[in-house]
């Protein structure tokens, strides 16, 4: 190897870190609790703790199996996106659903069962589209930033910001309509 100045180096900073057991252990330590909480908030009546644990473990197992697909620096958004699909599959197993009406995108927030304690909030959120609910709750419940939301949705940062802005505007409109109906 040529060690002279200007010679190409193998240790370039843009090279991907190995996704080995140490990587997975750090991933698990950093994000397993967030995944568990994600499922607890979205399972009917908080679900059984064992269901949330099993579903979180399924996402983590997928992360291990597909570790080469997990983007460095965006691990949690990748896992939240995977969690949406895992939750959708879990819900399909719980009830018969004709294939013709299976949605193209996972709706990881069931308005009849999400863990909002305020009936007014529940009613207003249930009037929104599944995508709008998902966007708002990923930001509010899971604390995702714009870049992380973009990763979960599979869109650019600008697309995520626009989707969040539209979802917030529709939430405001739905809330205003709800309050006018209550006042009438």
Secondary structure, DSSP 8 states (H G I E B T S, - for coil): ---STT---S--TTS----SHHHHHHHHHHHHHHHHHHHHHHSGGG--HHHHHHHHHHHHHHHHHTGGGS-TT-HHHHHHHHHHHHHHHHHHHHS---GGG--SS-----TTTS----HHHHHHHHTS-HHHHHHHHHHHTT---HHHHHHHHTS-HHHHHHHHHHHHHHHHHHHHHHHHHHH-
